[in-house]
Structure formats: C-alpha cells, structure tokens
C-alpha cells in the first residue's frame, strides 16, 4: 500500500516532525568532536631517545601520569605546561605530589641530546619528593 502525501485537512497542524536533518547534524558534530579530541592533548615537542621495544603496552590504564620534560636547552617543563619552570618550582610541585595518598607516576621526557648531568638533578628531586613510580619516555623504532 503506497502512502499518499496529500493531507485531507490542510488547515490542521502537521503532527509529524522530520528529524532526519537534525540527526545528520548531530552525527557531523560527533565526528568533529572525535577528531579534535585527539588533537587537544599537547606535549612539548622534543626528539626522544630511540629504543628497540615498546614498554608502554604494560602500563596500567587507571594509573595517573604527570610529565616532567627536559628539552634540548635543558629547560624544565612541568606536566603539559608550555612555559618553563625553575628547579625550585619543580621541587615544590613534586613535593606536593609526594604528599598525596596515591601519588601519580612521573613520566620523565628528556630530549635525546640531554646529558646525564642534566638528568641527574631531576631524578634527585623526584627521589627526595618520595615519588617511587617513574616512567622514561622513548621513541620506538
């Protein structure tokens, strides 16, 4: 039985709502948000050291991470901040994290050109703050 599109009483209000275009709009917005959500996470761009295997697969997905970055010039960055911090500010931030009941894992990101002499003071700060979970970021071949 075919549907007829002629309304019998043209003066009465139409009782159907066509939501097809609304659904198209919602799906388009959903796709846009899914694509832009991956671009929101920002890191300081550095060239990480290269390793043979990927150890990040064994990481607990519930574990909270806080990143500490050392760039090529030896500047320190706390978490995802784009402005460098001093050693005193980093020590204060790490001490505050060490006081938490369940401290996060420190994700140490250093440039491939960073020498051990630049890395050692940061490791001492992390140790003195009482933070025992440490993750070193590298690039996988």
Secondary structure, 3 states (H helix, E strand, C coil): CCCCCCCCCCCCCCCCCCCHHHHHHHHHHHHHHHHHHHHHCCCCCCCECEECCCCHHHCCCCCCEEEEEECCCCCEEECCCCCCECHHHHHHHHHHHHCCCCCCEEEEEEECCCCHHHHHHHHHHHHHCCCCCEEECCEEC
